[in-house]
Amino acid sequence: MKIHTDEKPFRCKECGRAFSQSASLTTHYRIHTAFSQNISLIQHLRTRSGEKPFTCNECGKTFRQIRHLSEHIRIHTGEKPYACSACCKTFSHRAYLTNHQRIHTGERPYKCKECGKPFRQRIHLSNHKPVHTGVKAYECNRCGKAYRHDSPFKKHQRHHSGEKPYECNECGKSFSYNSTLSQHYEMHKRNAYQNNV
């Protein structure tokens, strides 16, 4: 027993504080776990109540956790701190980098339980599942055409509504589809190139 010595061989992994007895370290460690549990409790209560106390000064969007606000701010700053070591492409979120790296590694960790087909991202697996059920949950109330997924359904609805949410920054022309806007931008690039030649 080292009660009467200054030796403190028991060190806290969380904060580095040292103790002469393991029992003292155990007691001390409860502070960290209680703090961690308290933070988890606060986050849980915010989820249940809908409270979002963290606000983006740029756009006013609110968040339950400060970490989510910090990640969101990157949209405004354009910061992309996560870089792919294989191709140097940068990302604003670590999860985006992880998904991207699977292109290089070939990893497909999400497998369909029905057919075994593997996917790089969970969302791709979710989009695949209706193939087996045959369910088309999204039906157009104007023409009756049905879709398995909401994305093509929303695109289809623009056909009826005439909505054009994609606007060209160069000339102000609007388009129903992002792909059409991209093709339109190519036209601007070609014209700019021809004018410079």
C-alpha positions as CSV (number, residue, x, y, z in Angstrom):
1,M,0.0,0.0,0.0
2,K,1.2,3.4,-0.9
3,I,-0.9,5.5,1.4
4,H,2.0,7.4,3.0
5,T,4.0,8.1,-0.1
6,D,3.7,10.8,-2.8
7,E,3.6,8.2,-5.5
8,K,0.4,8.4,-7.7
9,P,0.5,5.5,-10.1
10,F,-3.2,5.5,-10.9
11,R,-3.9,8.0,-13.7
12,C,-7.3,9.0,-15.2
13,K,-7.4,8.3,-18.9
14,E,-9.9,11.1,-19.4
15,C,-8.1,14.1,-17.8
16,G,-4.7,12.8,-16.7
17,R,-5.2,13.4,-13.0
18,A,-3.2,10.9,-10.8
19,F,-4.2,9.1,-7.6
20,S,-2.3,7.1,-5.0
21,Q,-5.1,4.5,-4.7
22,S,-7.1,2.7,-7.4
23,A,-10.3,3.3,-5.3
24,S,-9.8,7.1,-5.5
25,L,-9.4,6.8,-9.3
26,T,-12.6,4.8,-9.5
27,T,-14.5,7.4,-7.5
28,H,-13.0,10.2,-9.6
29,Y,-13.9,8.5,-12.9
30,R,-17.6,8.7,-11.9
31,I,-17.3,12.4,-12.5
32,H,-16.6,11.8,-16.1
33,T,-19.2,9.2,-16.6
34,A,-21.8,11.3,-14.8
35,F,-20.9,14.2,-17.0
36,S,-21.1,12.1,-20.1
37,Q,-24.5,10.7,-19.0
38,N,-25.7,14.2,-18.2
39,I,-24.7,15.4,-21.7
40,S,-26.5,12.4,-23.2
41,L,-29.6,13.1,-21.1
42,I,-29.7,16.7,-22.2
43,Q,-29.4,15.7,-25.9
44,H,-32.1,13.1,-25.3
45,L,-34.4,15.6,-23.7
46,R,-33.9,18.1,-26.6
47,T,-34.8,15.4,-29.1
48,R,-38.0,14.6,-27.2
49,S,-39.0,18.3,-26.7
50,G,-37.9,19.5,-30.1
51,E,-35.7,22.2,-28.5
52,K,-33.0,23.6,-30.8
53,P,-31.0,26.1,-28.9
54,F,-28.1,26.6,-31.4
55,T,-28.8,29.0,-34.2
56,C,-26.8,29.7,-37.4
57,N,-26.1,33.5,-37.5
58,E,-25.9,33.2,-41.3
59,C,-29.3,31.7,-42.2
60,G,-31.2,31.2,-38.9
61,K,-31.4,27.4,-39.1
62,T,-31.5,25.9,-35.6
63,F,-29.9,22.7,-34.2
64,R,-30.1,20.5,-31.1
65,Q,-26.4,20.1,-30.8
66,I,-23.5,22.5,-31.1
67,R,-21.6,20.0,-33.2
68,H,-24.4,19.9,-35.8
69,L,-24.3,23.7,-36.0
70,S,-20.5,23.6,-36.5
71,E,-20.9,21.1,-39.3
72,H,-23.7,23.2,-40.9
73,I,-21.6,26.4,-40.8
74,R,-19.2,24.7,-43.4
75,I,-22.0,25.2,-45.9
76,H,-21.6,29.0,-45.6
77,T,-17.8,29.0,-45.3
78,G,-17.1,26.4,-47.9
79,E,-14.7,24.7,-45.5
80,K,-13.9,21.1,-46.5
81,P,-11.4,19.8,-43.9
82,Y,-11.6,16.1,-44.8
83,A,-9.4,15.1,-47.8
84,C,-9.2,11.7,-49.6
85,S,-5.7,10.3,-49.4
86,A,-6.2,8.5,-52.7
87,C,-7.4,11.4,-55.0
88,C,-7.2,14.6,-52.8
89,K,-10.9,15.3,-53.2
90,T,-12.1,17.3,-50.1
91,F,-15.3,17.0,-48.1
92,S,-17.2,19.1,-45.4
93,H,-18.1,16.0,-43.3
94,R,-16.2,12.9,-42.3
95,A,-19.1,10.7,-43.2
96,Y,-19.0,12.1,-46.8
97,L,-15.3,11.2,-47.0
98,T,-15.9,7.7,-45.6
99,N,-18.6,7.1,-48.3
100,H,-16.3,8.5,-51.0
101,Q,-13.3,6.3,-50.0
102,R,-15.4,3.2,-50.6
103,I,-15.1,4.1,-54.3
104,H,-11.4,3.5,-54.1
105,T,-11.5,0.5,-51.7
106,G,-14.5,-1.2,-53.3
107,E,-16.0,-1.7,-49.9
108,R,-19.8,-2.3,-49.9
109,P,-20.7,-2.9,-46.3
110,Y,-24.5,-2.8,-46.7
111,K,-26.0,-6.0,-48.0
112,C,-29.6,-6.8,-49.0
113,K,-31.0,-9.6,-46.9
114,E,-33.2,-10.7,-49.8
115,C,-30.7,-11.1,-52.6
116,G,-27.3,-10.4,-51.1
117,K,-26.6,-7.4,-53.3
118,P,-24.0,-5.1,-51.6
119,F,-24.1,-1.3,-51.5
120,R,-21.6,1.4,-50.5
121,Q,-24.2,3.5,-48.7
122,R,-27.2,2.6,-46.5
123,I,-29.5,4.9,-48.5
124,H,-28.7,2.9,-51.6
125,L,-29.7,-0.2,-49.8
126,S,-33.0,1.4,-48.6
127,N,-33.7,2.6,-52.2
128,H,-33.1,-1.0,-53.4
129,K,-35.5,-2.8,-51.0
130,P,-38.7,-2.0,-52.8
131,V,-37.5,-4.0,-55.8
132,H,-38.3,-7.1,-53.8
133,T,-41.7,-6.0,-52.4
134,G,-42.9,-4.5,-55.7
135,V,-44.6,-1.8,-53.6
136,K,-44.8,1.6,-55.4
137,A,-45.6,3.9,-52.5
138,Y,-45.6,7.1,-54.4
139,E,-48.5,7.6,-56.8
140,C,-49.2,10.7,-58.8
141,N,-52.8,12.0,-58.1
142,R,-53.0,13.6,-61.5
143,C,-52.1,10.7,-63.9
144,G,-51.8,7.7,-61.6
145,K,-48.2,6.9,-62.4
146,A,-46.5,5.2,-59.5
147,Y,-42.9,5.2,-58.2
148,R,-41.0,3.2,-55.6
149,H,-38.9,6.2,-54.5
150,D,-39.8,9.7,-53.7
151,S,-37.0,11.3,-55.7
152,P,-38.3,10.3,-59.2
153,F,-41.8,11.0,-57.9
154,K,-40.9,14.6,-57.0
155,K,-39.3,15.0,-60.4
156,H,-42.4,13.7,-62.1
157,Q,-44.6,16.1,-60.2
158,R,-42.6,19.0,-61.6
159,H,-43.8,17.8,-65.0
160,H,-47.4,18.6,-64.0
161,S,-46.8,21.7,-61.9
162,G,-44.3,23.4,-64.1
163,E,-42.1,24.1,-61.1
164,K,-38.6,25.1,-62.1
165,P,-36.5,25.3,-58.9
166,Y,-33.0,25.3,-60.6
167,E,-32.0,28.7,-61.7
168,C,-28.9,29.7,-63.8
169,N,-26.6,32.2,-62.0
170,E,-25.5,33.5,-65.3
171,C,-28.7,34.4,-67.1
172,G,-31.5,33.7,-64.6
173,K,-33.2,31.0,-66.7
174,S,-34.9,28.4,-64.6
175,F,-35.2,24.6,-65.1
176,S,-37.2,21.7,-63.7
177,Y,-34.2,19.4,-63.3
178,N,-30.7,19.9,-62.0
179,S,-29.4,17.8,-64.9
180,T,-30.9,20.3,-67.4
181,L,-29.3,23.2,-65.6
182,S,-26.0,21.4,-65.8
183,Q,-26.4,21.0,-69.5
184,H,-27.3,24.7,-69.7
185,Y,-24.1,25.7,-67.9
186,E,-22.1,23.8,-70.4
187,M,-23.7,26.0,-73.1
188,H,-22.4,29.1,-71.2
189,K,-18.9,27.6,-71.0
190,R,-18.9,26.9,-74.7
191,N,-20.1,30.4,-75.5
192,A,-17.5,31.9,-73.2
193,Y,-14.8,29.8,-74.8
194,Q,-15.9,30.7,-78.3
195,N,-15.9,34.5,-77.4
196,N,-12.4,34.3,-76.1
197,V,-11.0,32.5,-79.2
